[in-house]
Amino acid sequence: AETTGFLFEYEYNLPLIPPMLAAMLATIAEHLLPILILSGLFTRLAAFGIVVMTLVIQIFVYPDAYPTHATWLAVAMLLMYRGAGVFSVDHWLAKR
């Protein structure tokens, strides 16, 4: 959307990456990674993506929002450590 591009260009202002590319990548990640985690497919990889995205937001965009980001990081790192569990596509694929 037009507002997303505006935010990435003027408010978020990430270094080393063009604003429109950052907006596209963030939008895809924000939609795809939670779906993967909820379905239990590539859970550890999706959680790693959430960790990377959260760290970028914490370091470059909103450095004062560490309580929220610490919660996101804790949950994502737990998923990276433990995996999705027995009711997941990952577990079903591992059994096959």
Biopython code that builds the backbone (N, CA, C, O; Angstrom):
import numpy as np
from Bio.PDB.StructureBuilder import StructureBuilder

atoms = [
    (1, "ALA", "N", (0.841, -1.182, 0.000)),
    (1, "ALA", "CA", (0.000, 0.000, 0.000)),
    (1, "ALA", "C", (0.887, 1.246, 0.000)),
    (1, "ALA", "O", (2.071, 1.196, 0.332)),
    (2, "GLU", "N", (0.290, 2.326, -0.372)),
    (2, "GLU", "CA", (1.013, 3.594, -0.448)),
    (2, "GLU", "C", (1.507, 4.047, 0.926)),
    (2, "GLU", "O", (2.610, 4.579, 1.051)),
    (3, "THR", "N", (0.683, 3.833, 1.956)),
    (3, "THR", "CA", (1.084, 4.251, 3.303)),
    (3, "THR", "C", (2.251, 3.417, 3.827)),
    (3, "THR", "O", (3.096, 3.929, 4.562)),
    (4, "THR", "N", (2.305, 2.155, 3.460)),
    (4, "THR", "CA", (3.421, 1.312, 3.883)),
    (4, "THR", "C", (4.727, 1.833, 3.310)),
    (4, "THR", "O", (5.723, 1.940, 4.026)),
    (5, "GLY", "N", (4.730, 2.154, 2.038)),
    (5, "GLY", "CA", (5.918, 2.724, 1.411)),
    (5, "GLY", "C", (6.327, 4.035, 2.060)),
    (5, "GLY", "O", (7.514, 4.292, 2.260)),
    (6, "PHE", "N", (5.336, 4.872, 2.393)),
    (6, "PHE", "CA", (5.613, 6.141, 3.061)),
    (6, "PHE", "C", (6.276, 5.912, 4.419)),
    (6, "PHE", "O", (7.258, 6.575, 4.752)),
    (7, "LEU", "N", (5.739, 4.974, 5.203)),
    (7, "LEU", "CA", (6.313, 4.686, 6.520)),
    (7, "LEU", "C", (7.755, 4.200, 6.415)),
    (7, "LEU", "O", (8.616, 4.631, 7.182)),
    (8, "PHE", "N", (8.016, 3.311, 5.475)),
    (8, "PHE", "CA", (9.371, 2.779, 5.335)),
    (8, "PHE", "C", (10.336, 3.838, 4.798)),
    (8, "PHE", "O", (11.537, 3.777, 5.062)),
    (9, "GLU", "N", (9.820, 4.790, 4.059)),
    (9, "GLU", "CA", (10.696, 5.819, 3.507)),
    (9, "GLU", "C", (11.006, 6.923, 4.514)),
    (9, "GLU", "O", (12.134, 7.413, 4.573)),
    (10, "TYR", "N", (10.004, 7.318, 5.309)),
    (10, "TYR", "CA", (10.183, 8.493, 6.151)),
    (10, "TYR", "C", (10.239, 8.203, 7.651)),
    (10, "TYR", "O", (10.935, 8.918, 8.373)),
    (11, "GLU", "N", (9.542, 7.197, 8.143)),
    (11, "GLU", "CA", (9.545, 6.950, 9.585)),
    (11, "GLU", "C", (10.554, 5.871, 9.980)),
    (11, "GLU", "O", (11.336, 6.073, 10.909)),
    (12, "TYR", "N", (10.549, 4.740, 9.296)),
    (12, "TYR", "CA", (11.407, 3.628, 9.695)),
    (12, "TYR", "C", (12.852, 3.857, 9.273)),
    (12, "TYR", "O", (13.771, 3.600, 10.051)),
    (13, "ASN", "N", (13.061, 4.334, 8.057)),
    (13, "ASN", "CA", (14.372, 4.758, 7.580)),
    (13, "ASN", "C", (15.484, 3.742, 7.857)),
    (13, "ASN", "O", (16.470, 4.062, 8.520)),
    (14, "LEU", "N", (15.322, 2.530, 7.352)),
    (14, "LEU", "CA", (16.322, 1.478, 7.547)),
    (14, "LEU", "C", (17.570, 1.750, 6.708)),
    (14, "LEU", "O", (17.464, 2.211, 5.572)),
    (15, "PRO", "N", (18.749, 1.468, 7.261)),
    (15, "PRO", "CA", (19.972, 1.661, 6.469)),
    (15, "PRO", "C", (20.210, 0.477, 5.532)),
    (15, "PRO", "O", (19.720, -0.625, 5.781)),
    (16, "LEU", "N", (20.946, 0.701, 4.479)),
    (16, "LEU", "CA", (21.450, -0.344, 3.571)),
    (16, "LEU", "C", (20.412, -1.054, 2.727)),
    (16, "LEU", "O", (20.766, -1.977, 1.993)),
    (17, "ILE", "N", (19.169, -0.674, 2.793)),
    (17, "ILE", "CA", (18.150, -1.343, 1.987)),
    (17, "ILE", "C", (17.146, -0.293, 1.515)),
    (17, "ILE", "O", (16.699, 0.535, 2.307)),
    (18, "PRO", "N", (16.793, -0.324, 0.239)),
    (18, "PRO", "CA", (15.829, 0.648, -0.269)),
    (18, "PRO", "C", (14.470, 0.518, 0.441)),
    (18, "PRO", "O", (14.042, -0.594, 0.751)),
    (19, "PRO", "N", (13.804, 1.627, 0.694)),
    (19, "PRO", "CA", (12.549, 1.594, 1.452)),
    (19, "PRO", "C", (11.471, 0.699, 0.842)),
    (19, "PRO", "O", (10.778, -0.008, 1.574)),
    (20, "MET", "N", (11.317, 0.717, -0.467)),
    (20, "MET", "CA", (10.255, -0.098, -1.076)),
    (20, "MET", "C", (10.576, -1.592, -0.990)),
    (20, "MET", "O", (9.670, -2.405, -0.805)),
    (21, "LEU", "N", (11.835, -1.959, -1.119)),
    (21, "LEU", "CA", (12.221, -3.357, -0.949)),
    (21, "LEU", "C", (11.998, -3.799, 0.493)),
    (21, "LEU", "O", (11.489, -4.892, 0.740)),
    (22, "ALA", "N", (12.382, -2.944, 1.446)),
    (22, "ALA", "CA", (12.165, -3.255, 2.863)),
    (22, "ALA", "C", (10.679, -3.399, 3.161)),
    (22, "ALA", "O", (10.283, -4.293, 3.908)),
    (23, "ALA", "N", (9.858, -2.533, 2.588)),
    (23, "ALA", "CA", (8.413, -2.614, 2.803)),
    (23, "ALA", "C", (7.842, -3.912, 2.254)),
    (23, "ALA", "O", (7.014, -4.553, 2.900)),
    (24, "MET", "N", (8.282, -4.297, 1.069)),
    (24, "MET", "CA", (7.794, -5.537, 0.460)),
    (24, "MET", "C", (8.220, -6.755, 1.284)),
    (24, "MET", "O", (7.405, -7.634, 1.564)),
    (25, "LEU", "N", (9.491, -6.805, 1.669)),
    (25, "LEU", "CA", (9.986, -7.945, 2.448)),
    (25, "LEU", "C", (9.309, -8.030, 3.808)),
    (25, "LEU", "O", (8.942, -9.119, 4.251)),
    (26, "ALA", "N", (9.141, -6.903, 4.467)),
    (26, "ALA", "CA", (8.491, -6.901, 5.777)),
    (26, "ALA", "C", (7.032, -7.322, 5.680)),
    (26, "ALA", "O", (6.537, -8.056, 6.535)),
    (27, "THR", "N", (6.349, -6.865, 4.654)),
    (27, "THR", "CA", (4.944, -7.230, 4.476)),
    (27, "THR", "C", (4.800, -8.729, 4.242)),
    (27, "THR", "O", (3.928, -9.370, 4.829)),
    (28, "ILE", "N", (5.640, -9.283, 3.398)),
    (28, "ILE", "CA", (5.595, -10.724, 3.145)),
    (28, "ILE", "C", (5.905, -11.492, 4.422)),
    (28, "ILE", "O", (5.214, -12.456, 4.754)),
    (29, "ALA", "N", (6.953, -11.063, 5.145)),
    (29, "ALA", "CA", (7.343, -11.755, 6.374)),
    (29, "ALA", "C", (6.254, -11.666, 7.438)),
    (29, "ALA", "O", (5.977, -12.652, 8.121)),
    (30, "GLU", "N", (5.640, -10.507, 7.586)),
    (30, "GLU", "CA", (4.609, -10.337, 8.605)),
    (30, "GLU", "C", (3.371, -11.180, 8.333)),
    (30, "GLU", "O", (2.630, -11.505, 9.260)),
    (31, "HIS", "N", (3.142, -11.533, 7.089)),
    (31, "HIS", "CA", (1.995, -12.378, 6.755)),
    (31, "HIS", "C", (2.364, -13.861, 6.700)),
    (31, "HIS", "O", (1.613, -14.702, 7.195)),
    (32, "LEU", "N", (3.486, -14.183, 6.117)),
    (32, "LEU", "CA", (3.859, -15.574, 5.895)),
    (32, "LEU", "C", (4.369, -16.269, 7.155)),
    (32, "LEU", "O", (3.959, -17.394, 7.438)),
    (33, "LEU", "N", (5.247, -15.630, 7.910)),
    (33, "LEU", "CA", (5.865, -16.289, 9.059)),
    (33, "LEU", "C", (4.852, -16.705, 10.132)),
    (33, "LEU", "O", (4.939, -17.833, 10.618)),
    (34, "PRO", "N", (3.902, -15.859, 10.523)),
    (34, "PRO", "CA", (2.904, -16.321, 11.494)),
    (34, "PRO", "C", (2.043, -17.477, 10.977)),
    (34, "PRO", "O", (1.662, -18.356, 11.750)),
    (35, "ILE", "N", (1.735, -17.482, 9.683)),
    (35, "ILE", "CA", (0.962, -18.590, 9.121)),
    (35, "ILE", "C", (1.757, -19.889, 9.215)),
    (35, "ILE", "O", (1.206, -20.935, 9.556)),
    (36, "LEU", "N", (3.051, -19.820, 8.910)),
    (36, "LEU", "CA", (3.898, -21.005, 9.029)),
    (36, "LEU", "C", (3.960, -21.485, 10.473)),
    (36, "LEU", "O", (3.881, -22.686, 10.732)),
    (37, "ILE", "N", (4.099, -20.567, 11.405)),
    (37, "ILE", "CA", (4.163, -20.951, 12.818)),
    (37, "ILE", "C", (2.843, -21.554, 13.280)),
    (37, "ILE", "O", (2.841, -22.576, 13.967)),
    (38, "LEU", "N", (1.737, -20.950, 12.919)),
    (38, "LEU", "CA", (0.432, -21.475, 13.336)),
    (38, "LEU", "C", (0.140, -22.846, 12.736)),
    (38, "LEU", "O", (-0.486, -23.687, 13.380)),
    (39, "SER", "N", (0.588, -23.069, 11.519)),
    (39, "SER", "CA", (0.352, -24.370, 10.897)),
    (39, "SER", "C", (1.383, -25.401, 11.337)),
    (39, "SER", "O", (1.193, -26.599, 11.129)),
    (40, "GLY", "N", (2.476, -24.941, 11.944)),
    (40, "GLY", "CA", (3.513, -25.872, 12.376)),
    (40, "GLY", "C", (4.368, -26.350, 11.226)),
    (40, "GLY", "O", (4.912, -27.453, 11.280)),
    (41, "LEU", "N", (4.499, -25.558, 10.200)),
    (41, "LEU", "CA", (5.307, -25.913, 9.036)),
    (41, "LEU", "C", (6.548, -25.028, 9.015)),
    (41, "LEU", "O", (6.440, -23.802, 9.010)),
    (42, "PHE", "N", (7.726, -25.648, 9.003)),
    (42, "PHE", "CA", (9.001, -24.916, 9.063)),
    (42, "PHE", "C", (9.023, -23.964, 10.250)),
    (42, "PHE", "O", (9.436, -22.811, 10.130)),
    (43, "THR", "N", (8.576, -24.459, 11.390)),
    (43, "THR", "CA", (8.396, -23.624, 12.569)),
    (43, "THR", "C", (9.697, -22.979, 13.029)),
    (43, "THR", "O", (9.733, -21.780, 13.304)),
    (44, "ARG", "N", (10.749, -23.756, 13.111)),
    (44, "ARG", "CA", (12.017, -23.191, 13.592)),
    (44, "ARG", "C", (12.547, -22.123, 12.635)),
    (44, "ARG", "O", (13.063, -21.096, 13.075)),
    (45, "LEU", "N", (12.422, -22.356, 11.356)),
    (45, "LEU", "CA", (12.868, -21.375, 10.369)),
    (45, "LEU", "C", (12.012, -20.107, 10.433)),
    (45, "LEU", "O", (12.538, -18.996, 10.369)),
    (46, "ALA", "N", (10.706, -20.275, 10.557)),
    (46, "ALA", "CA", (9.807, -19.119, 10.658)),
    (46, "ALA", "C", (10.075, -18.335, 11.937)),
    (46, "ALA", "O", (10.051, -17.104, 11.926)),
    (47, "ALA", "N", (10.330, -19.035, 13.038)),
    (47, "ALA", "CA", (10.642, -18.354, 14.290)),
    (47, "ALA", "C", (11.962, -17.591, 14.174)),
    (47, "ALA", "O", (12.097, -16.499, 14.727)),
    (48, "PHE", "N", (12.932, -18.156, 13.463)),
    (48, "PHE", "CA", (14.187, -17.447, 13.226)),
    (48, "PHE", "C", (13.928, -16.162, 12.433)),
    (48, "PHE", "O", (14.533, -15.128, 12.717)),
    (49, "GLY", "N", (13.042, -16.222, 11.449)),
    (49, "GLY", "CA", (12.669, -15.023, 10.693)),
    (49, "GLY", "C", (12.040, -13.965, 11.582)),
    (49, "GLY", "O", (12.317, -12.776, 11.425)),
    (50, "ILE", "N", (11.191, -14.391, 12.520)),
    (50, "ILE", "CA", (10.583, -13.458, 13.473)),
    (50, "ILE", "C", (11.661, -12.818, 14.354)),
    (50, "ILE", "O", (11.608, -11.622, 14.639)),
    (51, "VAL", "N", (12.644, -13.631, 14.784)),
    (51, "VAL", "CA", (13.744, -13.102, 15.607)),
    (51, "VAL", "C", (14.516, -12.029, 14.840)),
    (51, "VAL", "O", (14.790, -10.953, 15.372)),
    (52, "VAL", "N", (14.860, -12.326, 13.594)),
    (52, "VAL", "CA", (15.617, -11.360, 12.787)),
    (52, "VAL", "C", (14.809, -10.080, 12.585)),
    (52, "VAL", "O", (15.332, -8.977, 12.743)),
    (53, "MET", "N", (13.553, -10.229, 12.241)),
    (53, "MET", "CA", (12.710, -9.057, 12.013)),
    (53, "MET", "C", (12.557, -8.240, 13.299)),
    (53, "MET", "O", (12.601, -7.010, 13.260)),
    (54, "THR", "N", (12.380, -8.910, 14.425)),
    (54, "THR", "CA", (12.235, -8.220, 15.704)),
    (54, "THR", "C", (13.514, -7.477, 16.072)),
    (54, "THR", "O", (13.456, -6.350, 16.562)),
    (55, "LEU", "N", (14.660, -8.095, 15.842)),
    (55, "LEU", "CA", (15.923, -7.425, 16.141)),
    (55, "LEU", "C", (16.142, -6.198, 15.259)),
    (55, "LEU", "O", (16.645, -5.179, 15.733)),
    (56, "VAL", "N", (15.774, -6.284, 13.996)),
    (56, "VAL", "CA", (15.890, -5.125, 13.101)),
    (56, "VAL", "C", (14.989, -3.997, 13.592)),
    (56, "VAL", "O", (15.401, -2.837, 13.620)),
    (57, "ILE", "N", (13.774, -4.333, 13.973)),
    (57, "ILE", "CA", (12.851, -3.310, 14.482)),
    (57, "ILE", "C", (13.402, -2.694, 15.762)),
    (57, "ILE", "O", (13.379, -1.474, 15.930)),
    (58, "GLN", "N", (13.900, -3.545, 16.668)),
    (58, "GLN", "CA", (14.419, -3.051, 17.938)),
    (58, "GLN", "C", (15.636, -2.148, 17.745)),
    (58, "GLN", "O", (15.734, -1.092, 18.372)),
    (59, "ILE", "N", (16.546, -2.553, 16.894)),
    (59, "ILE", "CA", (17.797, -1.814, 16.735)),
    (59, "ILE", "C", (17.627, -0.543, 15.910)),
    (59, "ILE", "O", (18.146, 0.511, 16.277)),
    (60, "PHE", "N", (16.905, -0.638, 14.800)),
    (60, "PHE", "CA", (16.868, 0.478, 13.847)),
    (60, "PHE", "C", (15.606, 1.330, 13.883)),
    (60, "PHE", "O", (15.649, 2.497, 13.492)),
    (61, "VAL", "N", (14.492, 0.786, 14.337)),
    (61, "VAL", "CA", (13.232, 1.515, 14.197)),
    (61, "VAL", "C", (12.716, 2.047, 15.529)),
    (61, "VAL", "O", (12.533, 3.254, 15.684)),
    (62, "TYR", "N", (12.480, 1.158, 16.490)),
    (62, "TYR", "CA", (11.920, 1.551, 17.786)),
    (62, "TYR", "C", (12.792, 1.028, 18.925)),
    (62, "TYR", "O", (12.428, 0.043, 19.568)),
    (63, "PRO", "N", (13.924, 1.659, 19.185)),
    (63, "PRO", "CA", (14.822, 1.148, 20.224)),
    (63, "PRO", "C", (14.262, 1.248, 21.646)),
    (63, "PRO", "O", (14.769, 0.577, 22.546)),
    (64, "ASP", "N", (13.251, 2.051, 21.865)),
    (64, "ASP", "CA", (12.667, 2.175, 23.205)),
    (64, "ASP", "C", (11.568, 1.149, 23.479)),
    (64, "ASP", "O", (11.015, 1.124, 24.578)),
    (65, "ALA", "N", (11.249, 0.318, 22.519)),
    (65, "ALA", "CA", (10.157, -0.650, 22.677)),
    (65, "ALA", "C", (10.665, -2.025, 23.112)),
    (65, "ALA", "O", (10.100, -3.051, 22.735)),
    (66, "TYR", "N", (11.730, -2.036, 23.902)),
    (66, "TYR", "CA", (12.344, -3.315, 24.272)),
    (66, "TYR", "C", (11.441, -4.237, 25.092)),
    (66, "TYR", "O", (11.605, -5.451, 24.968)),
    (67, "PRO", "N", (10.493, -3.763, 25.928)),
    (67, "PRO", "CA", (9.647, -4.738, 26.632)),
    (67, "PRO", "C", (8.796, -5.585, 25.672)),
    (67, "PRO", "O", (8.664, -6.796, 25.848)),
    (68, "THR", "N", (8.240, -4.944, 24.685)),
    (68, "THR", "CA", (7.448, -5.679, 23.690)),
    (68, "THR", "C", (8.325, -6.610, 22.879)),
    (68, "THR", "O", (7.976, -7.771, 22.664)),
    (69, "HIS", "N", (9.452, -6.111, 22.433)),
    (69, "HIS", "CA", (10.335, -6.919, 21.597)),
    (69, "HIS", "C", (10.962, -8.067, 22.380)),
    (69, "HIS", "O", (11.214, -9.132, 21.817)),
    (70, "ALA", "N", (11.216, -7.866, 23.661)),
    (70, "ALA", "CA", (11.747, -8.960, 24.484)),
    (70, "ALA", "C", (10.743, -10.103, 24.575)),
    (70, "ALA", "O", (11.125, -11.273, 24.564)),
    (71, "THR", "N", (9.470, -9.766, 24.664)),
    (71, "THR", "CA", (8.428, -10.804, 24.690)),
    (71, "THR", "C", (8.396, -11.567, 23.368)),
    (71, "THR", "O", (8.359, -12.798, 23.359)),
    (72, "TRP", "N", (8.410, -10.839, 22.256)),
    (72, "TRP", "CA", (8.416, -11.493, 20.945)),
    (72, "TRP", "C", (9.634, -12.395, 20.794)),
    (72, "TRP", "O", (9.527, -13.519, 20.303)),
    (73, "LEU", "N", (10.795, -11.894, 21.219)),
    (73, "LEU", "CA", (12.023, -12.682, 21.103)),
    (73, "LEU", "C", (11.963, -13.934, 21.963)),
    (73, "LEU", "O", (12.394, -15.003, 21.530)),
    (74, "ALA", "N", (11.436, -13.816, 23.171)),
    (74, "ALA", "CA", (11.357, -14.978, 24.057)),
    (74, "ALA", "C", (10.488, -16.075, 23.458)),
    (74, "ALA", "O", (10.863, -17.247, 23.481)),
    (75, "VAL", "N", (9.341, -15.705, 22.927)),
    (75, "VAL", "CA", (8.437, -16.692, 22.329)),
    (75, "VAL", "C", (9.060, -17.306, 21.076)),
    (75, "VAL", "O", (9.007, -18.522, 20.890)),
    (76, "ALA", "N", (9.641, -16.484, 20.230)),
    (76, "ALA", "CA", (10.248, -16.993, 18.994)),
    (76, "ALA", "C", (11.442, -17.895, 19.301)),
    (76, "ALA", "O", (11.633, -18.916, 18.641)),
    (77, "MET", "N", (12.244, -17.524, 20.298)),
    (77, "MET", "CA", (13.398, -18.357, 20.638)),
    (77, "MET", "C", (12.967, -19.679, 21.281)),
    (77, "MET", "O", (13.629, -20.702, 21.105)),
    (78, "LEU", "N", (11.868, -19.656, 22.017)),
    (78, "LEU", "CA", (11.328, -20.909, 22.557)),
    (78, "LEU", "C", (10.889, -21.830, 21.423)),
    (78, "LEU", "O", (11.140, -23.034, 21.460)),
    (79, "LEU", "N", (10.234, -21.260, 20.420)),
    (79, "LEU", "CA", (9.836, -22.067, 19.259)),
    (79, "LEU", "C", (11.046, -22.588, 18.498)),
    (79, "LEU", "O", (11.023, -23.711, 17.994)),
    (80, "MET", "N", (12.090, -21.794, 18.409)),
    (80, "MET", "CA", (13.305, -22.262, 17.748)),
    (80, "MET", "C", (13.938, -23.409, 18.530)),
    (80, "MET", "O", (14.465, -24.348, 17.933)),
    (81, "TYR", "N", (13.891, -23.341, 19.837)),
    (81, "TYR", "CA", (14.508, -24.358, 20.687)),
    (81, "TYR", "C", (13.691, -25.650, 20.712)),
    (81, "TYR", "O", (14.239, -26.736, 20.529)),
    (82, "ARG", "N", (12.398, -25.533, 20.936)),
    (82, "ARG", "CA", (11.542, -26.705, 21.125)),
    (82, "ARG", "C", (10.888, -27.217, 19.850)),
    (82, "ARG", "O", (10.571, -28.402, 19.755)),
    (83, "GLY", "N", (10.685, -26.363, 18.891)),
    (83, "GLY", "CA", (9.948, -26.764, 17.696)),
    (83, "GLY", "C", (8.456, -26.596, 17.907)),
    (83, "GLY", "O", (8.016, -26.004, 18.892)),
    (84, "ALA", "N", (7.696, -27.118, 16.984)),
    (84, "ALA", "CA", (6.254, -26.880, 16.974)),
    (84, "ALA", "C", (5.467, -27.799, 17.887)),
    (84, "ALA", "O", (4.381, -27.425, 18.330)),
    (85, "GLY", "N", (5.963, -28.970, 18.182)),
    (85, "GLY", "CA", (5.220, -29.898, 19.021)),
    (85, "GLY", "C", (4.561, -30.997, 18.206)),
    (85, "GLY", "O", (4.751, -31.097, 16.994)),
    (86, "VAL", "N", (3.781, -31.820, 18.898)),
    (86, "VAL", "CA", (3.234, -33.021, 18.260)),
    (86, "VAL", "C", (2.053, -32.744, 17.338)),
    (86, "VAL", "O", (1.757, -33.555, 16.460)),
    (87, "PHE", "N", (1.380, -31.628, 17.517)),
    (87, "PHE", "CA", (0.243, -31.299, 16.654)),
    (87, "PHE", "C", (0.660, -30.310, 15.576)),
    (87, "PHE", "O", (0.109, -29.214, 15.477)),
    (88, "SER", "N", (1.629, -30.703, 14.778)),
    (88, "SER", "CA", (2.139, -29.807, 13.755)),
    (88, "SER", "C", (2.473, -30.575, 12.490)),
    (88, "SER", "O", (2.627, -31.796, 12.512)),
    (89, "VAL", "N", (2.583, -29.857, 11.402)),
    (89, "VAL", "CA", (2.982, -30.460, 10.130)),
    (89, "VAL", "C", (4.436, -30.925, 10.219)),
    (89, "VAL", "O", (4.790, -31.965, 9.664)),
    (90, "ASP", "N", (5.274, -30.159, 10.912)),
    (90, "ASP", "CA", (6.675, -30.560, 11.085)),
    (90, "ASP", "C", (6.773, -31.927, 11.753)),
    (90, "ASP", "O", (7.549, -32.776, 11.314)),
    (91, "HIS", "N", (5.998, -32.146, 12.807)),
    (91, "HIS", "CA", (6.022, -33.430, 13.513)),
    (91, "HIS", "C", (5.521, -34.555, 12.608)),
    (91, "HIS", "O", (6.091, -35.645, 12.583)),
    (92, "TRP", "N", (4.457, -34.278, 11.874)),
    (92, "TRP", "CA", (3.906, -35.286, 10.973)),
    (92, "TRP", "C", (4.923, -35.638, 9.876)),
    (92, "TRP", "O", (5.082, -36.809, 9.532)),
    (93, "LEU", "N", (5.603, -34.635, 9.333)),
    (93, "LEU", "CA", (6.604, -34.904, 8.293)),
    (93, "LEU", "C", (7.812, -35.648, 8.855)),
    (93, "LEU", "O", (8.396, -36.486, 8.168)),
    (94, "ALA", "N", (8.190, -35.351, 10.090)),
    (94, "ALA", "CA", (9.347, -36.027, 10.700)),
    (94, "ALA", "C", (9.054, -37.508, 10.930)),
    (94, "ALA", "O", (9.960, -38.336, 10.840)),
    (95, "LYS", "N", (7.794, -37.851, 11.226)),
    (95, "LYS", "CA", (7.424, -39.245, 11.450)),
    (95, "LYS", "C", (7.424, -40.046, 10.147)),
    (95, "LYS", "O", (7.618, -41.261, 10.179)),
    (96, "ARG", "N", (7.216, -39.408, 9.034)),
    (96, "ARG", "CA", (7.144, -40.101, 7.761)),
    (96, "ARG", "C", (8.527, -40.294, 7.285)),
    (96, "ARG", "O", (8.738, -40.863, 6.214)),
]
sb = StructureBuilder()
sb.init_structure("model")
sb.init_model(0)
sb.init_chain("A")
sb.init_seg("    ")
for serial, (resi, resn, name, xyz) in enumerate(atoms, 1):
    if name == "N":
        sb.init_residue(resn, " ", resi, " ")
    sb.init_atom(name, np.array(xyz, "f"), 0.0, 1.0, " ", f" {name:<3s}", serial, name[0])
structure = sb.get_structure()
